[in-house]
Amino acid sequence: MNPLQKICVNYTFNNVKIECKIIQILGQSMKVVTGVVGNDIHVVANRLIDISLQARGFEVFNLGVNTSLEEFIDAVVETDADILLISSLNGEAEGWCRDLQFLRSEYDLRDVVFVIGGNLAVGEAAQSDIVPKYKSYGFDLVFHQIDLNTGLDEIERFVKERA
Amino acid sequence: MSKLLIDVGSTYFKVCQTSGISQYFRDFKKDIYDDLITKCGNIFANYKKEDIFICSSANGGLSTLIIGLTNSFSLKFAKNIAFNSGINIIDTILYSKIEESRAPSELVDVVIIVGGIDGIGKVFDEKLFYYLKNVQYSNIVYVGTKQDVSFLSAQIPELKVLGNIITEKLHVNGGELKEYLTNLYQADIVGKEDIKHLYEITANQIYSTPYIVNRSLPLIDANFEVVNPFIVVDIGGATTDIHYSRDLVRDNIVSESGYDRLVFKKLGVFKSRETLIFAAKNNEFVYELLSYLNVTENILEEESEKALRILMQLSIFLVLYKVSRLNPLYVTLHLDLLNTIVLTGGITKVLSYEEVEMIMQFFYKKVMNLHATPNIVMDYDYAIWTLGMENNESKEPKCL
């Protein structure tokens, strides 16, 4: 049996029929911790990510803007989350995420998928430079200047393959 | 008929009537009740028991050890609730490092265990029980994920289980724990043999002094020229309490009150003199500060009025240092945003405004790298305490 499945739930709210797709692992909704890293207050993007994740059936723990890397890791531990999705728009992530390997090693987080996306460099930078850099920090998936839905599709595909 | 307000401190009794405040140095050979009756018995005769209100800080508060799953949530939330309940945190243990952590050598009044949102299980395991075997404690409370309750209760029969302080959205929910700790603190005050007898004088509940002071803070601008954000520093004989506007903290915790408090149990100029001197000698700025005050370190060994003044000045410096960004062990206040510092307690009877100003200038220049200092307000007549006592009568707290 595939432990990961996408199920459809239909329900009615104010006489409107709503179809909701829920991503589950062994019958449980997948948990995602998300937020904006560093001194970055791009709250609109953060809300869009939150809404998009919920629409895809994830259980979302949104830490909001101005979040430190340690807070992200701690939230994953407290919630036993499956995915950590960090976003950054002003490029500060490059400095803030260097300690990811160290913080990961503090806890047993082998099953957690680490994702980062947004604008991951200050100024111009090529994908071919940015992606390996962030992977060396310990991220499984890196999306530099990539459309939100494309990134989320990729996360779903990655999680499905891993399961 | 007017009211009589009494504060039982570790060093002085303060008695407030309509005619003014008087204070009496305690006789440590007598118990509190006998001493109070000897000194103020004739005053009590003029009041009914219902009109006498007492608060006490003589026991210095309870101590706690917190064991939590992470720094950013479990430990941060539990620390905030404990501080606000007037509890002194003697240590915090990050659960992932519990095997390397040493158990405290002293008796702990209450151990708090916290971790995980409801819905996740197996957060705690045998490591916790092994560690607790070496801890001497009077109470133990669990405020973590529901899923671990039966496992922990089976192993720790005396465990008190309360609602999880971490909500499903990773926010703090401190109501039950705060109530439990405040009641424990209250029971500790009332349970003290000395304090128990004070109910022969009053028909009203005896409260802790930090609690009373904290209640007066929203009203403080009625009596003083205070601009928010402000802090109130109450330096006494045994303890130092700091009450601060939450605008000075950036920790994403939403709390009901606009003011939090922190109690430093062993930072006082009389009963805790030795620990104050010890803390001073270990501070990197102190020798420079002593030189700035034109004294040498020998002053710390002296028993003189001058030495007392220096100790008072040091205690202001140390308390600000302990909440500054240089000391991450405690709550970090953004002292660069501070507009007013209000000093109350025994310190206002010893130090002049100018002496306090000197210390503030030194602290802001050396530690904060700022030339401007906050406005200093001296509460010479314990008006904050009086305000809190009067305000407390009209608004009985829910949790006490």
Interface residues (C-beta under 8 A of the other chain):
Chain A: F61 L63 G64 S68 E70 E71 I73 D74 A75 V77 E78 T79 D80 E106 Y107
Chain B: L69 T70 N71 S72 F73 S74 S96 G115 G116 I117 I120 I166 K169 L170 N252
